[in-house]
Amino acid sequence: MAEERKNYDKEFKLKVVEVSFARGKVKEVAEEYEIDPQMLATWRSQYKNHKEIAFPGNGKKMQTEAEK
């Protein structure tokens, strides 16, 4: 049977991303918070490239001001 997909709220993602930047160790932080290292790397990339609109929630893509 397939494992249920986990959902993480914006606050959790921001916390984990900030911790990973402070420590500089993606794998270590991912293991500590029990998430996939690739997922954390994706979150870090989204945060670096779109800090103000990163992690909008509910599966919605990030939109820039021009797209809104």
Z-matrix of the N, CA and C atoms (Angstrom, degrees):
N
C 1 1.450
C 2 1.532 1 109.35
N 3 1.308 2 116.43 1 141.93
C 4 1.464 3 121.43 2 -177.19
C 5 1.524 4 110.81 3 -71.03
N 6 1.314 5 114.43 4 144.93
C 7 1.458 6 120.26 5 178.05
C 8 1.524 7 109.37 6 -76.07
N 9 1.330 8 116.37 7 139.73
C 10 1.460 9 120.33 8 -179.62
C 11 1.527 10 110.24 9 -67.86
N 12 1.312 11 115.19 10 137.33
C 13 1.462 12 121.46 11 -178.66
C 14 1.526 13 110.05 12 -72.14
N 15 1.316 14 116.13 13 133.64
C 16 1.463 15 120.99 14 -179.65
C 17 1.521 16 109.98 15 -89.21
N 18 1.312 17 115.49 16 145.28
C 19 1.460 18 121.73 17 175.56
C 20 1.519 19 108.54 18 -116.20
N 21 1.310 20 116.19 19 137.18
C 22 1.457 21 121.56 20 -179.81
C 23 1.519 22 108.59 21 -120.61
N 24 1.323 23 116.67 22 134.58
C 25 1.460 24 119.06 23 -179.57
C 26 1.529 25 110.57 24 -80.17
N 27 1.314 26 114.63 25 167.01
C 28 1.461 27 121.75 26 -175.93
C 29 1.530 28 111.79 27 -58.38
N 30 1.323 29 117.08 28 -41.02
C 31 1.465 30 120.95 29 -178.30
C 32 1.528 31 111.24 30 -62.54
N 33 1.335 32 116.29 31 -41.96
C 34 1.461 33 120.33 32 178.55
C 35 1.525 34 110.43 33 -63.11
N 36 1.321 35 116.64 34 -46.85
C 37 1.466 36 120.91 35 -179.70
C 38 1.521 37 111.23 36 -59.80
N 39 1.330 38 116.36 37 -45.67
C 40 1.468 39 120.08 38 179.58
C 41 1.521 40 111.16 39 -61.43
N 42 1.329 41 116.83 40 -43.37
C 43 1.462 42 120.99 41 -179.91
C 44 1.524 43 110.70 42 -60.58
N 45 1.328 44 116.36 43 -49.39
C 46 1.464 45 120.73 44 -177.88
C 47 1.527 46 110.91 45 -64.45
N 48 1.320 47 117.20 46 -41.79
C 49 1.465 48 121.13 47 179.18
C 50 1.527 49 110.23 48 -62.66
N 51 1.317 50 117.40 49 -45.87
C 52 1.466 51 120.54 50 -179.45
C 53 1.521 52 111.39 51 -63.76
N 54 1.328 53 117.30 52 -40.26
C 55 1.467 54 120.86 53 176.93
C 56 1.528 55 109.71 54 -62.98
N 57 1.323 56 116.92 55 -41.96
C 58 1.466 57 119.75 56 -178.40
C 59 1.525 58 111.80 57 -66.44
N 60 1.330 59 117.37 58 -35.93
C 61 1.466 60 119.62 59 176.47
C 62 1.530 61 110.47 60 -69.15
N 63 1.319 62 117.24 61 -38.76
C 64 1.466 63 120.90 62 -179.91
C 65 1.528 64 111.16 63 -64.92
N 66 1.310 65 116.41 64 -41.17
C 67 1.466 66 120.96 65 -178.43
C 68 1.523 67 113.01 66 -87.73
N 69 1.332 68 116.45 67 -29.21
C 70 1.453 69 120.63 68 -179.18
C 71 1.519 70 115.16 69 75.94
N 72 1.326 71 117.49 70 12.17
C 73 1.464 72 121.35 71 -177.10
C 74 1.521 73 110.48 72 -124.33
N 75 1.325 74 116.58 73 96.68
C 76 1.464 75 121.48 74 -177.08
C 77 1.526 76 111.21 75 -62.44
N 78 1.310 77 117.45 76 -50.37
C 79 1.462 78 121.02 77 -175.66
C 80 1.526 79 111.54 78 -60.50
N 81 1.310 80 116.52 79 -44.42
C 82 1.464 81 121.98 80 -179.10
C 83 1.534 82 111.14 81 -61.62
N 84 1.320 83 116.42 82 -47.16
C 85 1.467 84 121.55 83 -179.09
C 86 1.527 85 110.05 84 -67.09
N 87 1.319 86 117.34 85 -40.96
C 88 1.467 87 121.22 86 178.96
C 89 1.528 88 110.73 87 -60.45
N 90 1.307 89 117.02 88 -43.22
C 91 1.468 90 120.43 89 178.03
C 92 1.523 91 110.97 90 -64.29
N 93 1.316 92 116.96 91 -41.33
C 94 1.469 93 121.31 92 -179.65
C 95 1.529 94 111.51 93 -60.97
N 96 1.336 95 116.54 94 -40.47
C 97 1.466 96 121.01 95 -177.89
C 98 1.535 97 112.65 96 -96.19
N 99 1.334 98 116.01 97 6.38
C 100 1.464 99 123.16 98 176.71
C 101 1.530 100 113.02 99 56.02
N 102 1.335 101 114.99 100 49.46
C 103 1.459 102 121.24 101 174.90
C 104 1.524 103 108.59 102 -127.82
N 105 1.314 104 116.39 103 161.68
C 106 1.457 105 121.36 104 -179.89
C 107 1.530 106 109.84 105 -70.76
N 108 1.327 107 118.59 106 133.54
C 109 1.467 108 120.76 107 179.61
C 110 1.529 109 113.29 108 -57.41
N 111 1.339 110 117.15 109 -35.20
C 112 1.463 111 120.08 110 179.13
C 113 1.526 112 110.80 111 -65.92
N 114 1.340 113 116.66 112 -36.35
C 115 1.461 114 120.31 113 178.02
C 116 1.530 115 109.65 114 -64.36
N 117 1.321 116 116.49 115 -43.49
C 118 1.464 117 120.23 116 178.50
C 119 1.524 118 110.56 117 -63.64
N 120 1.315 119 117.43 118 -40.16
C 121 1.466 120 120.52 119 177.83
C 122 1.530 121 110.66 120 -61.58
N 123 1.329 122 116.54 121 -39.05
C 124 1.469 123 121.06 122 177.54
C 125 1.521 124 110.24 123 -64.97
N 126 1.326 125 116.81 124 -45.57
C 127 1.468 126 120.74 125 178.73
C 128 1.522 127 110.60 126 -60.11
N 129 1.346 128 117.10 127 -41.87
C 130 1.463 129 120.56 128 179.41
C 131 1.523 130 110.91 129 -61.53
N 132 1.318 131 116.27 130 -42.53
C 133 1.462 132 121.34 131 179.39
C 134 1.524 133 110.80 132 -63.50
N 135 1.325 134 117.16 133 -45.47
C 136 1.465 135 121.05 134 178.09
C 137 1.526 136 110.37 135 -60.22
N 138 1.312 137 116.39 136 -42.17
C 139 1.463 138 121.08 137 -179.11
C 140 1.528 139 111.12 138 -65.91
N 141 1.329 140 116.69 139 -43.84
C 142 1.470 141 120.30 140 -179.71
C 143 1.519 142 111.92 141 -64.36
N 144 1.324 143 116.80 142 -40.37
C 145 1.460 144 121.22 143 -175.12
C 146 1.522 145 114.48 144 -85.52
N 147 1.319 146 117.42 145 -25.66
C 148 1.471 147 120.94 146 -173.77
C 149 1.525 148 110.87 147 -142.76
N 150 1.299 149 117.18 148 49.81
C 151 1.460 150 121.73 149 -172.38
C 152 1.528 151 113.32 150 -46.45
N 153 1.322 152 117.64 151 -48.38
C 154 1.463 153 120.50 152 -173.58
C 155 1.526 154 113.66 153 -73.57
N 156 1.335 155 118.24 154 -19.39
C 157 1.469 156 119.97 155 -178.97
C 158 1.528 157 112.42 156 -122.84
N 159 1.308 158 117.54 157 13.28
C 160 1.461 159 120.62 158 -179.53
C 161 1.524 160 110.62 159 -68.71
N 162 1.303 161 116.06 160 146.57
C 163 1.465 162 124.33 161 174.83
C 164 1.527 163 113.69 162 60.02
N 165 1.336 164 118.15 163 60.40
C 166 1.467 165 120.35 164 -179.06
C 167 1.524 166 113.83 165 -70.10
N 168 1.328 167 118.32 166 -24.63
C 169 1.460 168 121.63 167 177.26
C 170 1.511 169 114.31 168 93.59
N 171 1.321 170 115.52 169 165.09
C 172 1.459 171 124.87 170 177.14
C 173 1.524 172 114.03 171 55.50
N 174 1.319 173 117.54 172 30.88
C 175 1.457 174 120.87 173 176.07
C 176 1.512 175 114.85 174 70.55
N 177 1.317 176 117.17 175 14.40
C 178 1.460 177 120.96 176 -179.00
C 179 1.520 178 109.71 177 -86.73
N 180 1.316 179 115.89 178 140.91
C 181 1.459 180 119.94 179 176.85
C 182 1.518 181 109.86 180 -73.57
N 183 1.325 182 115.15 181 152.62
C 184 1.457 183 120.40 182 177.23
C 185 1.517 184 109.65 183 -68.47
N 186 1.322 185 117.02 184 139.62
C 187 1.458 186 121.84 185 177.27
C 188 1.515 187 109.46 186 -120.84
N 189 1.315 188 114.87 187 138.06
C 190 1.455 189 119.41 188 174.09
C 191 1.522 190 108.08 189 -82.76
N 192 1.313 191 117.64 190 171.85
C 193 1.467 192 121.10 191 178.83
C 194 1.526 193 111.18 192 -59.14
N 195 1.333 194 117.96 193 -37.72
C 196 1.461 195 121.80 194 -179.36
C 197 1.531 196 111.66 195 -65.64
N 198 1.324 197 117.03 196 -32.78
C 199 1.460 198 121.22 197 -179.68
C 200 1.526 199 112.54 198 -77.42
N 201 1.323 200 116.86 199 -23.00
C 202 1.466 201 120.51 200 -179.37
C 203 1.484 202 108.35 201 -75.03
